[in-house]
Amino acid sequence: NAGVTQTPKFRILKIGQSMTLQCAQDMNHNYMYWYRQDPGMGLKLIYYSVGAGITDKGEVPNGYNVSRSTTEDFPLRLELAAPSQTSVYFCASSYPTLGPDGQPQHFGDGTRLSIL
Amino acid sequence: DAKTTQPNSMESNEEEPVHLPCNHSTISGTDYIHWYRQLPSQGPEYVIHGLTSNVNNRMASLAIAEDRKSSTLILHRATLRDAAVYYCILNRDDKIIFGKGTRLHILP
């Protein structure tokens, strides 16, 4: 199994450009997540999805959009890139909660994005 | 948000046990305690989780205080490959909030 696959691994954008970060998982997980990690900091949740057609905002959703048309894919869209969006972006997936227990999240290797 | 407090960094000698502490005084009854670690230039990796009882797996052990306001991740025999940032997290409603974690340095 490939697990969680993120593409591209690196990208440089100019201010105002747009792009889509791709995330795919082959574990049939219902739940998928997007995080960003700034240097020296922990991860911050941008958006998450509990299934196809359902998405919700996390801690830092401004400047981003997501869609979830299939179980496997959860792309993250930047419409007008800004320098503040320079970060490392991680996608994750998991099975849904069974009662109060949260299933472990499986992470991709990240996309390193620079906005110049 | 469910907050946790961890030391910024710790050091340990190779092949010795390591005890990584975490305080979570505002934990609620249904919050699970999760630990992840992040190796350099990689995404976070799940280590272990628990609710009330101590837990063991092939990677580590998790000791949870009786009042659940603190926990300790135990690496029984640290190796150089265990050098990473370790995150203690409360899993609430399938959302996990990352803090800054503890950067663990392993001395050869």
Interface residues (C-beta under 8 A of the other chain):
Chain A: V4 Y31 Y35 G40 M41 G42 L43 K44 L45 Y48 V50 G58 E59 F90 A92 S94 P96 T97 P100 D101 G102 Q103 P104 Q105 H106 F107 G108 D109 G110
Chain B: T30 D31 Y32 H34 Y36 Q42 G43 P44 E45 Y46 H49 L51 Y87 N91 R92 D93 D94 K95 I96 I97 F98 G99 K100 G101
